[in-house]
Amino acid sequence: MVNISTKTTFPTYQRYRVLAFVATLAMITYLDRSCFSMAAVDIAKATGCSKEEMLRWA
């Protein structure tokens, strides 16, 4: 016979922590790509890369 426990368990909020962590990582990645695209011209000039080389590098 199966013993069913009467103890109730409350849901944890760990899923919300994981969701917040993933959203934060997505925001950091977006900002990184956005800032890199703004600085790409200066980086290309400093390194002597052409547009094709910068696209391959990014």
Buried (B, 14 or more C-beta within 10 A) or exposed (E): EEEEEEEEEEEEEEEEEEEEEEEEEEEEEEEEEEEEEEEBEEEBEEEEBEEEEBEEEE
